[in-house]
Structure formats: structure tokens, C-alpha cells
Amino acid sequence: MEYKIDEIVSGEVTGIQSYGAFVKLPNGEQGLIHISEISTFFVKSVSNFVQLGQIIKVKIIDILEEKQLYRLSLKQVQPTPRQNVRQMKSPNAKKRFKVPLYQQDFTPLVNNLNGWIQDGLKKYGDVDYD
């Protein structure tokens, strides 16, 4: 077994099964990308992510010497996708402005607290909790 764990190598996809994809490495040895190591997204079908004959970069995550097989990962080589929340919002959505840190305080609570207490007393009356 020529390669080491955590090494990134290129290989050719030689087989696709429901549980993963087989990859032939440059030295002729075989590796398997389990379906859980294909993508960070839900993988319904492996063939949605890799095709036969495709050359891909994979990371070696384990070596099964008794089977002469490498355990490979495709998702650990790809950049981690980030969701852009602004792009996900509809174009009609109102823009939210972040309040600067120096303006963040309890002033709105202080200004409204007495009114809230009075509203509660009117609604529930004078209640003795003791």
C-alpha cells in the first residue's frame, strides 16, 4: 500500500454501486468512496455526483490492508458549502439593518416596562401571588 492516510490523490471512477463508488488510483490500487463520504448534501444516488471514467481528487481516510483497499472521501476534498442567507431571501423581503454594538442596550425595555406592567394589571387585575 503506497499511499498514506490524509493524502490527497487523483483517481478514476471505475465502478458505481448503490453504496458508493470504486476508484482506481494512479498506482493501480483500488479504493472505495462510501456513499456517506460522497458529499455533505443528501446523496440519493451516487451517480448524481460521480460518473464512470471521471477523474476525481479524493482523500485517503483509512487503509484496509487485509482487503488491499483504500477508504476514500470525496467530500473532505471539496470546499465546505456555505449558505448565503441574503441570496435565499425573496427579492421582496425587507432588508434588516444590524444595530451597531454601541447602540445595543436595554433602553427600549426600560422605556416600555411600566406600560407593560400597567397593561398586565388591567388585563389580570391585582393578583396576589403570595
DOROBA-728421 format. One line per field, with one value per residue: residue in three letters; chain; x, z, y of N, C-alpha, C in turn. Coordinates in nm, 4 decimals, padded with zeros to 6 digits. Layout:
! DOROBA-728421
votor (Ala/...);
dose (A/...);
n.c1 (X/...);
n.c3 (Z/...);
n.c2 (Y/...);
ca.c1 (X/...);
ca.c3 (Z/...);
ca.c2 (Y/...);
c.c1 (X/...);
c.c3 (Z/...);
c.c2 (Y/...);
! end
This chain:
! DOROBA-728421
votor (Met/Glu/Tyr/Lys/Ile/Asp/Glu/Ile/Val/Ser/Gly/Glu/Val/Thr/Gly/Ile/Gln/Ser/Tyr/Gly/Ala/Phe/Val/Lys/Leu/Pro/Asn/Gly/Glu/Gln/Gly/Leu/Ile/His/Ile/Ser/Glu/Ile/Ser/Thr/Phe/Phe/Val/Lys/Ser/Val/Ser/Asn/Phe/Val/Gln/Leu/Gly/Gln/Ile/Ile/Lys/Val/Lys/Ile/Ile/Asp/Ile/Leu/Glu/Glu/Lys/Gln/Leu/Tyr/Arg/Leu/Ser/Leu/Lys/Gln/Val/Gln/Pro/Thr/Pro/Arg/Gln/Asn/Val/Arg/Gln/Met/Lys/Ser/Pro/Asn/Ala/Lys/Lys/Arg/Phe/Lys/Val/Pro/Leu/Tyr/Gln/Gln/Asp/Phe/Thr/Pro/Leu/Val/Asn/Asn/Leu/Asn/Gly/Trp/Ile/Gln/Asp/Gly/Leu/Lys/Lys/Tyr/Gly/Asp/Val/Asp/Tyr/Asp);
dose (A/A/A/A/A/A/A/A/A/A/A/A/A/A/A/A/A/A/A/A/A/A/A/A/A/A/A/A/A/A/A/A/A/A/A/A/A/A/A/A/A/A/A/A/A/A/A/A/A/A/A/A/A/A/A/A/A/A/A/A/A/A/A/A/A/A/A/A/A/A/A/A/A/A/A/A/A/A/A/A/A/A/A/A/A/A/A/A/A/A/A/A/A/A/A/A/A/A/A/A/A/A/A/A/A/A/A/A/A/A/A/A/A/A/A/A/A/A/A/A/A/A/A/A/A/A/A/A/A/A);
n.c1 (00.0858/00.0862/00.0123/-00.0611/-00.2619/-00.4726/-00.3630/-00.3987/-00.5125/-00.5388/-00.7806/-00.9461/-01.2875/-01.4128/-01.6251/-01.9681/-02.1858/-02.4827/-02.4077/-02.1726/-01.8715/-01.6204/-01.2740/-00.9923/-00.6615/-00.3592/-00.1402/-00.2495/-00.3901/-00.6995/-00.9769/-01.2481/-01.5196/-01.7375/-02.0927/-02.1590/-01.9417/-01.9429/-02.0642/-02.1485/-02.4092/-02.7396/-02.7275/-02.8871/-02.8478/-02.5476/-02.4481/-02.5320/-02.3345/-02.0792/-01.9273/-01.8760/-01.5428/-01.4654/-01.2210/-01.1185/-01.0384/-00.9463/-00.9503/-00.7530/-00.8836/-00.8681/-00.6966/-00.7400/-00.5684/-00.5852/-00.7744/-00.6635/-00.7423/-00.8346/-01.0000/-01.1861/-01.2512/-01.4603/-01.5974/-01.4386/-01.2430/-01.3551/-01.4538/-01.6217/-01.9624/-02.1315/-02.4176/-02.5702/-02.7459/-02.8660/-02.9022/-03.0894/-03.3217/-03.6328/-03.6721/-03.8419/-03.8257/-03.7832/-03.4977/-03.2804/-03.1320/-02.8381/-02.8010/-02.5635/-02.3007/-02.2490/-02.4945/-02.6565/-02.8522/-03.0495/-03.2473/-03.4979/-03.6465/-03.6537/-03.7934/-04.0462/-04.1330/-04.2909/-04.5364/-04.6061/-04.6376/-04.8583/-05.0507/-05.0696/-05.1691/-05.4200/-05.5353/-05.5294/-05.5935/-05.5460/-05.3447/-05.2695/-04.9843/-04.8765);
n.c3 (00.0000/-00.1085/-00.0564/00.2052/00.5013/00.5013/00.2761/-00.0378/-00.3482/-00.7068/-00.8944/-01.0990/-01.1572/-01.1434/-01.0952/-00.9992/-00.7362/-00.5361/-00.2797/-00.2917/-00.4626/-00.6711/-00.7043/-00.9092/-00.8333/-00.9180/-00.8895/-00.9504/-00.7534/-00.5728/-00.4444/-00.2250/-00.2195/00.0184/00.0289/00.2249/00.2274/-00.0015/-00.0404/00.1318/00.1159/00.0932/-00.0420/-00.2792/-00.5018/-00.6051/-00.8590/-00.9255/-00.8467/-00.9239/-01.2220/-01.4353/-01.5369/-01.4805/-01.3641/-01.0447/-00.7433/-00.4373/-00.0832/00.1251/00.3783/00.5308/00.5513/00.4392/00.4832/00.4797/00.2852/00.0750/00.0050/-00.0205/00.1890/00.0881/00.0579/-00.0875/-00.0170/00.1763/00.0365/-00.1183/-00.1106/00.1771/00.1527/00.1850/00.3012/00.1563/00.3094/00.2347/-00.0413/-00.0382/00.0483/-00.0519/-00.3277/-00.2523/00.0152/00.3209/00.3950/00.6618/00.9076/01.0865/01.4223/01.5439/01.7739/01.9802/02.0110/02.1196/02.3824/02.6862/02.6633/02.5107/02.6553/02.9141/02.8615/02.7966/02.9987/03.2275/03.1042/03.0068/03.2457/03.3547/03.1600/03.2000/03.4623/03.4226/03.2580/03.4030/03.6537/04.0018/04.1336/04.3895/04.4603/04.6744);
n.c2 (-00.1166/00.1938/00.4622/00.7039/00.7682/01.0553/01.1631/01.3267/01.2286/01.1769/00.9974/00.7458/00.6922/00.3771/00.2115/00.2131/00.1809/00.1227/00.1777/00.3245/00.4427/00.3002/00.3560/00.3804/00.4141/00.6050/00.4254/00.1857/00.0543/-00.0077/00.1847/00.2736/00.4913/00.5490/00.5940/00.7791/00.9419/01.0873/01.3422/01.6505/01.7041/01.5508/01.2307/01.0744/00.9193/00.7826/00.8200/01.0714/01.2356/01.1420/01.0051/00.7191/00.6649/00.9222/01.1507/01.2165/01.4004/01.2642/01.1968/00.9983/00.8141/00.5887/00.2737/-00.0456/-00.3006/-00.5820/-00.6299/-00.5071/-00.2433/00.0972/00.3308/00.5996/00.9561/01.1902/01.4171/01.5399/01.6616/01.8536/02.2008/02.3316/02.3851/02.6972/02.8554/03.1303/03.3550/03.5930/03.5613/03.3616/03.4761/03.6199/03.8512/04.0535/04.0783/04.2585/04.4558/04.3905/04.5798/04.5785/04.6622/04.8850/04.7932/04.9793/05.0950/04.9087/04.8336/04.8342/05.0219/05.0320/04.8390/04.9510/05.1852/05.0877/04.9176/05.0000/05.0569/04.8054/04.6657/04.8019/04.7413/04.4644/04.4564/04.5740/04.3863/04.1417/04.2158/04.3063/04.0773/03.8569/03.6906/03.5619);
ca.c1 (00.0000/00.1797/-00.0340/-00.0804/-00.3861/-00.4804/-00.3043/-00.4969/-00.4654/-00.6369/-00.8127/-01.0513/-01.4043/-01.4222/-01.7499/-02.0651/-02.2846/-02.5764/-02.3420/-02.0543/-01.8031/-01.4854/-01.1798/-00.8602/-00.5593/-00.2518/-00.0509/-00.3239/-00.4676/-00.8399/-01.0321/-01.3935/-01.5802/-01.8690/-02.1948/-02.1559/-01.8251/-01.9549/-02.0980/-02.2094/-02.5523/-02.8040/-02.6927/-02.9883/-02.7836/-02.4048/-02.4231/-02.5609/-02.2157/-01.9630/-01.9588/-01.7731/-01.4341/-01.4333/-01.1012/-01.1542/-00.9441/-01.0026/-00.8638/-00.7448/-00.9233/-00.8343/-00.6355/-00.7786/-00.4586/-00.6251/-00.8526/-00.5892/-00.8406/-00.8309/-01.1264/-01.1645/-01.3543/-01.4708/-01.6481/-01.3343/-01.1551/-01.4321/-01.4759/-01.7474/-02.0575/-02.1906/-02.5411/-02.5756/-02.8815/-02.9206/-02.9468/-03.2029/-03.4401/-03.7026/-03.6319/-03.9330/-03.8049/-03.7257/-03.3600/-03.2648/-03.0089/-02.7833/-02.7803/-02.4234/-02.2793/-02.2565/-02.6343/-02.7295/-02.8675/-03.1822/-03.3332/-03.6364/-03.7131/-03.6758/-03.8974/-04.1756/-04.1635/-04.4048/-04.6574/-04.6369/-04.6878/-04.9930/-05.1371/-05.0894/-05.2561/-05.5552/-05.5855/-05.5455/-05.6329/-05.4459/-05.3354/-05.1778/-04.9160/-04.8194);
ca.c3 (00.0000/-00.1335/-00.0058/00.3497/00.5458/00.4857/00.1491/-00.1425/-00.4764/-00.8149/-00.9350/-01.1987/-01.1109/-01.2227/-01.0664/-00.9169/-00.6731/-00.4537/-00.1527/-00.3106/-00.5916/-00.6710/-00.7698/-00.9382/-00.8050/-01.0178/-00.8754/-00.9880/-00.6406/-00.5702/-00.3256/-00.2230/-00.1564/00.0705/-00.0019/00.3287/00.2040/-00.1348/-00.0349/00.2556/00.0885/00.0887/-00.1639/-00.3129/-00.5986/-00.6200/-00.9968/-00.9368/-00.8051/-00.9992/-01.3412/-01.4751/-01.6148/-01.4324/-01.2805/-00.9279/-00.6313/-00.3175/00.0347/00.1850/00.5187/00.6008/00.4673/00.4778/00.4267/00.4564/00.1610/-00.0243/-00.0365/00.0473/00.2129/00.0329/00.0804/-00.1861/00.0477/00.2552/-00.0561/-00.1716/-00.0136/00.2501/00.1014/00.2821/00.2527/00.1590/00.3540/00.1572/-00.1698/-00.0164/00.0743/-00.1720/-00.3615/-00.1903/00.1601/00.3736/00.4417/00.8056/00.9367/01.2159/01.5129/01.5881/01.9101/02.0767/02.0286/02.1777/02.5275/02.7353/02.6616/02.4728/02.7656/03.0229/02.8195/02.7823/03.1101/03.3076/03.0238/03.0039/03.3792/03.3652/03.0727/03.2674/03.5771/03.3704/03.1995/03.5032/03.7823/04.1084/04.1727/04.4997/04.4343/04.7983);
ca.c2 (00.0000/00.3036/00.5908/00.7177/00.8333/01.2013/01.2039/01.3555/01.1757/01.1717/00.8620/00.7309/00.6180/00.2541/00.1427/00.2845/00.0939/00.1993/00.2097/00.4061/00.4401/00.2454/00.4455/00.3243/00.5143/00.6036/00.3104/00.0664/00.0029/00.0326/00.2466/00.2863/00.6085/00.5104/00.6950/00.8821/01.0271/01.1469/01.4841/01.6984/01.7064/01.4204/01.1577/00.9746/00.8317/00.8139/00.8636/01.2145/01.3094/01.0953/00.9266/00.6224/00.7231/01.0563/01.1653/01.2978/01.4055/01.2025/01.1923/00.8652/00.8268/00.4653/00.1706/-00.1811/-00.3797/-00.7215/-00.6343/-00.4291/-00.1436/00.2264/00.4008/00.7326/01.0572/01.2971/01.5385/01.6051/01.7333/01.9652/02.3074/02.3221/02.4841/02.7881/02.9134/03.2748/03.3823/03.7038/03.5107/03.2734/03.5567/03.6654/03.9881/04.1489/04.0801/04.3820/04.4435/04.4109/04.6505/04.5409/04.7749/04.8875/04.7462/05.0885/05.1328/04.7970/04.8440/04.7981/05.1405/05.0015/04.7690/05.0470/05.2800/05.0215/04.8287/05.0478/05.0388/04.6619/04.6305/04.8581/04.6600/04.3365/04.4776/04.5973/04.2623/04.0359/04.2746/04.2930/03.9366/03.8329/03.5646/03.5068);
c.c1 (00.0909/00.1398/-00.0591/-00.2141/-00.3682/-00.4140/-00.4161/-00.4370/-00.5771/-00.6605/-00.9278/-01.1646/-01.4222/-01.5516/-01.8384/-02.1678/-02.3780/-02.5117/-02.2164/-01.9949/-01.6626/-01.3957/-01.0472/-00.7578/-00.4454/-00.1583/-00.1223/-00.4067/-00.6086/-00.8765/-01.1823/-01.4324/-01.7180/-01.9661/-02.1949/-02.0391/-01.8282/-01.9730/-02.1518/-02.3604/-02.6076/-02.7733/-02.7980/-02.9292/-02.6389/-02.3767/-02.4638/-02.4364/-02.0894/-02.0096/-01.8448/-01.6695/-01.3922/-01.3085/-01.1371/-01.0405/-01.0150/-00.8997/-00.8681/-00.7758/-00.8937/-00.7739/-00.6741/-00.6782/-00.5000/-00.7048/-00.7806/-00.6791/-00.8225/-00.9745/-01.1015/-01.2795/-01.3470/-01.5108/-01.5414/-01.2348/-01.2248/-01.4466/-01.6124/-01.8435/-02.1134/-02.3176/-02.5322/-02.7195/-02.9433/-02.9709/-03.0705/-03.3322/-03.5042/-03.6620/-03.7206/-03.9139/-03.7416/-03.5826/-03.3570/-03.1300/-02.9625/-02.7583/-02.6349/-02.4122/-02.2953/-02.4007/-02.7172/-02.7328/-03.0112/-03.2796/-03.4757/-03.7127/-03.7489/-03.7905/-04.0364/-04.2203/-04.2853/-04.5364/-04.6999/-04.6944/-04.8307/-05.0918/-05.1682/-05.1834/-05.4008/-05.6162/-05.6182/-05.5909/-05.5215/-05.4498/-05.2326/-05.1155/-04.8585/-04.9065);
c.c3 (00.0000/-00.0659/00.1453/00.3793/00.5412/00.3577/00.0475/-00.2763/-00.5791/-00.8512/-01.0335/-01.1412/-01.2027/-01.1982/-00.9760/-00.8672/-00.5892/-00.3237/-00.1679/-00.4489/-00.5740/-00.7543/-00.7878/-00.9220/-00.9057/-01.0083/-00.9078/-00.8755/-00.6422/-00.4382/-00.3383/-00.1532/-00.1112/00.0442/00.1000/00.3115/00.0666/-00.1260/00.1028/00.2393/00.0918/-00.0457/-00.1864/-00.4080/-00.6175/-00.7584/-01.0212/-00.9065/-00.8814/-01.1169/-01.3702/-01.5632/-01.5707/-01.3455/-01.1680/-00.8263/-00.5085/-00.2047/00.0907/00.3341/00.5988/00.5003/00.5226/00.4132/00.3945/00.3270/00.0462/-00.0847/00.0462/00.0713/00.1763/00.0676/-00.0298/-00.1174/00.1295/00.1682/-00.1072/-00.0669/00.0510/00.1974/00.2138/00.2216/00.2635/00.1880/00.2718/00.0213/-00.1546/00.0058/-00.0576/-00.2013/-00.2953/-00.0399/00.2032/00.4177/00.5912/00.8277/01.0762/01.2983/01.5581/01.7361/02.0126/02.0992/02.0923/02.3289/02.5639/02.7326/02.6182/02.5834/02.8781/02.9871/02.8178/02.9036/03.1901/03.2325/03.0198/03.1386/03.3953/03.2800/03.1377/03.3852/03.5326/03.3222/03.3065/03.6394/03.8837/04.1607/04.2832/04.4813/04.5599/04.8578);
c.c2 (00.1235/00.4342/00.5863/00.7857/00.9851/01.2517/01.2263/01.3132/01.1848/01.0267/00.8610/00.6460/00.4965/00.1773/00.2245/00.1831/00.1814/00.2461/00.2950/00.3922/00.3831/00.3350/00.3729/00.4369/00.5026/00.4830/00.1788/00.0068/00.0618/00.0983/00.2558/00.4153/00.5640/00.6248/00.8090/00.9783/01.0930/01.2974/01.5201/01.7096/01.5643/01.3550/01.0489/00.8713/00.8762/00.8698/01.0089/01.2983/01.2685/01.0091/00.8295/00.6912/00.8621/01.0530/01.2624/01.2975/01.3512/01.2063/01.0512/00.8800/00.7007/00.3679/00.0342/-00.2766/-00.5222/-00.7363/-00.5641/-00.3205/-00.0167/00.2742/00.5463/00.8267/01.1610/01.4267/01.6109/01.6810/01.8584/02.0741/02.2930/02.4279/02.5693/02.8446/03.0643/03.3144/03.4950/03.6572/03.4239/03.3525/03.5985/03.8098/04.0929/04.1600/04.2120/04.3563/04.4717/04.4773/04.6124/04.6670/04.7724/04.8541/04.8582/05.1342/05.0221/04.8120/04.8082/04.9154/05.1085/04.9291/04.8651/05.1403/05.2167/04.9418/04.8734/05.0307/04.8936/04.6150/04.6793/04.7791/04.5262/04.3484/04.5004/04.4666/04.1588/04.0867/04.2597/04.1494/03.9246/03.6952/03.5008/03.4028);
! end
